[in-house]
Amino acid sequence: MNKYGDCYYCGGFVREINTSREIWWKGNLYIFEKVPVGVCQQCGEKVLKPKVAKDIDSVLKEKSIPQRIIQVPVYEYEMAAV
């Protein structure tokens, strides 16, 4: 049995994988690793179960201690005049 049901957009099969999710919250970037996400095998649409979303919200609201902290380079892209 498929835990996610068929894809909402295309009707394809949705398979669960563990992946990283980048989340912007209150102006800061947070990365969550090994997040269970349903991915449509046909169109690539991603589905996050409500419990997983609530768990992530709880971690952010409680300001839990992360497993590690990394630095991320930031670049500003400016459109060149044509």
Sequence and secondary structure as in RCSB ss.txt:
>XXXX:A:sequence
MNKYGDCYYCGGFVREINTSREIWWKGNLYIFEKVPVGVCQQCGEKVLKPKVAKDIDSVLKEKSIPQRIIQVPVY
EYEMAAV
>XXXX:A:secstr
  SS B TTT  BEEEEEEEEEEEETTEEEEEEEEEEEEETTT  EE  HHHHHHHHHHHHTT   S        
       
